[in-house]
């Protein structure tokens, strides 16, 4: 049985060291908790078997199905971040705070993940590195901010700022989803009506035309052909659509595909400006948050650029960071990133930089951008609704016209 060496706090605050036998790390943690010991460090010192307990665990996890993994939701992560910040601000040690959080977690998935982070921390791994080992739960920008907070000694402040940032992101995401519900319903309705017309409605008219030896108009032949394909090869059409979706997802997962897709989105007339403003808002808020917390400018820029979300813009921001590192001002350096910053925003940053209140101005600029983004989003959705209705009417009208035109020419063939 593996032997674990531990260093833990007793109930009276004294530090105790020793060893304990357990089949695995989790059991060792439970045994220490039963002894009213709060682990500070727990390392495996030896094993009577042919391998360490920790070494066998990943092999077992390797067979976990992707869809069977327990996920950490956005809300769980926000609650964890805010609670951890509050505990650290109250003077609770990091190890004890993580213990409290995993014991009081309302969701098993969250409790398991927080306990895993706690185990790594008491083994001497930094909090940021512990979180970086679970990228499915902790985004890269999250771990980057935690790393900056640990390095600067203001982890509680940074965690509070992360929680506020997450709250704003959650609110913005909810607005976007709410705005897209009605257009999505209309699109689904349009597809359903189109399939119904092609599968059930068109064949009835087709039997009417077959009794006449006449050449149908091109539009009618296209509609009838689409109906025949859908009725005769519908399963294959569906399989083809699924295959295209799978291949598209694989292409988007590649670096080249993602960059081309992002470039196309950012260059689009309506969606592009919205995404660019969102990226600028996230960058300014993150940079202002870090500067306010005392993070040096270069380190703050390196963290903030990861919050942009679009690799093409991240690369453009990296060029600006290199110019700042060479001694240029922030406003001049950011001027090379035209897709993110307009001239008015750069002028405000320049004035704030000269007056020494860059962090405040960046936060204010982020607020202004978010308000403008909200207005633009509402306008885009307001325009999308009549556009969707127009498309539905266009589909149905085209099919109606294509099937009615031959009716007016039937009398010529009757004569």
N, C-alpha and C positions, 0 to 999 in steps of 0.2 A: 504493500500500500504506500502511496506517495507520502513523503514527509514535507510539511510546509513550515518554513520559518516565518514568524510573525513579530511585528512590533505594533503594540496597540495601547490605547488609553483605557485606564481603569475608571471606575465610577468616581473616584476621588481626584481624578486628574493626573495620577501618576502614570508613568510610561512602563509598560511591561513587555518583556521579550521572551520568546520561547519557541517551541516547535509543537506541531500538532499533526496527527495522522488523519488523512481523509482520502476518499476515493477520487476527489476532484476539487477544483478551486471553489465551486459553489458550496459544497458541503463544508469545506474548511471555514468559509465565511459564516455559515450558519452555526457551526460549533463555537466560534468565537463570540457570536452574538448571544448565544445561550449562556455563555460565561460572563455576560455583561461587559465584554471587551469591545472597544471601538477600534477596528483595524486602521493602522496608519500605513503599514507596509506588509505585504504578504507575498512571499516568494517560495517557489518549490525548491526544496533543498535536496531531494533524492527520491528514489522509488525502488521498491522491491521487485517491480516487474521489469519488463523489457522496454519500457518507454515511459515518458512522462505523461501525466494526465492531460496537460495542456496540448501535448502533441497529437493526442488521439482525437481531440475534439473537432478540429477543423475538418478532418477526414469525414467525420460523420455529417457535419454540416454541408459538405460538398454535394450531398445527394438531395438537398432540400429543393423542392420544386419552386420556381420563381413566384408562381401565383399563390404558393402556400406560405410564403414569408409574411410575418406580421409587420405592418407598416406603421411608421410614426407619422401621424397626421400633422398638418400645419398648426392646428390648434394645440396639440400636445406639446409641440416644440415651443410655441409661444408661451404657454403656461410654465413649462420647465425653465425657460430663460428668465422670465419675470420673477419666479419664485426663487431661483438661484441667486439672482441679483439682490433680492430683498434679504435673503439669509446672509449673504456675504456683507452687505451694508450694515447688518446688525451685529457683525463681529463673529459670526459662526464660522469655524474653520471649514475649508473647502471639503475635506473628507467627510466631516459630520453633516454638512449641508447636502452632499450627494446621497448620503445614507438616508436622511430625512425624506428626500424627494423620491427615492426608489421605494421606500416603505409606504409612503402616502400616495403613490401613483394610483389613479383610479382605473387605468387600463393596464392589463397584463403586459402588453407589448411595450408600453412606456416604462413600466417598472423593471422589466427585464433589461431594456436598453440602458436606463440610468444606472442600474446595478453593474452592468458591464463597464460603463464609463468609470464608475467608482472603483472597480477592481483594478483597472489600468492605472488610475491616479495613485492609489496606495502602493502600487508597484514601482512608483517613481516616474511614470510617464506624465508629461505635461497634459493639462486639460485640452489644449488645442490639438495635440497629437493624438490623444485618446479619441476625440471627436472625429478627427480626420480618418480614422480607421473605419468609420461608419458613414461613408459618403451618401448612402441612401437616406440617412436621417438628418445629417448636418451638411447643408450646402457649403461649397468652398468659400464663399464670401463670409459665411458665419464663422467658420474655423479661422479664417484670416483675421477677422475682427477680434476673436478671442485670443489669438496669438499676440496681436498688438496690445491688448489689454493686459495680458500676463507679462509681456516684456516691459510695459510701462508702469506696472504696479497699480493699475486702476481697473481691475477686472470687473468689479461690481458696477462701476460707472458704464463701462462698455456694454455689459450685459443688459443694463437698463436701456441703453440707447438701441441695442439690437431688438429688444422687446418692442420698443416704440416703433422702430422701423418695420418690424414684422406686422404690427397692428395696422399700420398704414398700408402695407402691401396687401394684407388680408382684406381691408376695406375696399381698396382699389380693385382687387380681383373680384370681389363680390359685385361691385358696380358693373364691371365688364360682363360677368356672367349673366347678371340680371338684364342687362341691355341686349344680350344676344338671344334671350329665350324666345321672344316673339318672332324675330327673323328666322330662328331655327325651326319653330313650329310652322311658319309659312313655307319654308323650304321643304320640310317633310311632307306637308300637305300637297305641294306642287308635284313632288316626285310620285306620291300616291295616286293623285288624279291622273298624271301622265301614264303610269303603268296601267291603271284601270281602263283608260281610253284605248291604249294599244292592245290590251289583252282581251277585253270584253266588248268594246264598242265598235272598233274598226272591223272585226270579222263579220259583224252583222251587215255592214255596208258592202263588204267585199263580195258577199253572196249576191247582192243586188247587181253589181257590175259584171259578174261573171256570165250573166245571161246575154250580154251584148258583145258582139265582136267589134270592140272599139278600143282605140289606143287611149289610155288614161293620161291625164296631164302629169308632168314630171313631179310636181309636189305630191300628188296623190300616190304615184308609184313609190316615192320615197317613204311616205307614211305607211303604206301597205307592206313594203319590204321590211321596215322596222318592226311592224306588228308580227310579221311571219318569223323574223329572227327571234324576237322576244318569246313568242309562243313555242317555237320549235327548239330553240337552243337557250332557253332561259337559265337553265342550270349552269351551262358552260359560260354564259355571260356573267353570272354571279361569281363563278369560280375565277374568271378572268379579272373581275373587279377586285376580288380578295387578293389575288396574286399581285396585281398592280399596287395595292395598298401595302402589302408586305414588302415588296421591292422598294417602294418609295420610302418606307420607314427605314429600311436598311441603308438606302442612299443618304437619307437625312442624318443618319447616325454617323456617317463618315465625315471626316473633317472637310473634304472638298465639297460634298453635297450640302452640308450645313452652311458653309460659306456662300455657295451659290444661292441657296434658298434665302438666306438673310439678306444678301445683296438685292435680290429681286423684291423682297418685302419692303426693304427700306427705300427702294426706288419707286414703289407704287404710289399713285397720286393721292389716295386717301389714307391708306393704312400706314404708309411710310412716315409722314409727318407725326402721326400719333405715336408710333413706336420710337421715333427719334426723340420726341418730347419726354416720353416715359423714361427712356434711357438717361437723358440729361437730368431729369428730376432725381432718379435713383443715385446717379453719380454725385450730384451736388449735395444731396442729403447725407450720403455716406461720408463724403469728404468733410463736410461741415461737422458732422457728428464726431469724427475721429480727431479733427483739429481742436474742437472744443474740449475733448477728453485729454488733450495734451500729446497726441501722437505726432511725431515729426512729419513734415510735409511730404517727403519722399516716401516714407513708409505708409502714410495715409493715402497717397495717390496710388500706390501699388495695391492696397486693399480695395480702394474705391473703384478702381477700373474693373475689378472682378464682379462688381455688382451690376455692371452695365447689361450683361446677359447676351449680347450679340458679339460673336467673335471678331467680326470685321471692325466693329467700333472699339472693341477691346484692343485690337492691334493699333488702331489710330491713336487711342489714348496712350498706349505704350510709347509711341513716338514722342508725344508731348512730355511724358515723364522723363525721357532721355534728355530732352532740351532743358527741362527744369534742373536736372542733375548737373548739366553743364553751366548753369548759372543764369539762365534766362528767367524772366518773370513768369508767373503762372498764367497770366492773361495772354501774353504773347505766345507761350507754348501751346495753350489750348486752342489758339487761333488756327493751328494747323488741322484741327479736327472739325472741319466744316459741317459734317453730318450731325454733330452733337450741339455745337454752340453757334448761336447767331451773333451778329455784331453787337447788338444791344446787351446781351448777356455778358459778352467779353468785356465790354466797357464797364459794366457794373462790378465785375470781378476785379478789373484793374483799379478802379477807385477804392474798393474795399481793401485791396492788397496794400495800396499806398497809405490808407488810414489805419491799418492794423486791426481791422475787424472782419477779416476774411471769413471766419467761421460763421458769424452772424449773417453775413450777406449771402453765403452759400445756402444756409438754411432758409432764409427768406426767399431766395431765388427758387429753391425747391418747392416751397409752398405756392408761389405764384405759378410755377409751371404745372403743378398738380391741379390747381383751380382751372387754369386754361385747358389742361388735358380733359378735365371733367366736362367742360363746356363743349369742346371739340367732339368728345365721345357722344354726348347727347345729340349733337347736330348730326353726326355720322349715322347714329341709329335712327334718328327721325327721317333721314334721307333713305335709309336702307328699307324701311317698311314699305313706302310706296314703290320702291324699286322691285321688291319681292312680289308685290301685288301685280306690278306691270309684267314681270316675267311669267307669273302664273297665267295672267290673261293672254300673254303672247303665245305661250305653249298651247293653251286650249283653243285660242282663236285660230292659230295656224292649222291645227288638226281639223277644226270645224270647216275652215275655208277649203282645205285640201280635199275634204270628203264631199263638200257641197257643190263644188265647181262641176264635177262630172254629171251631177243630177240635172243641171240646166242644159247639158248637151245630149242627154238621153233621147229627147224627142227627135233630134236630128237622125239618130240611128233607127228609131221606130219608123219614121217616114221612109 
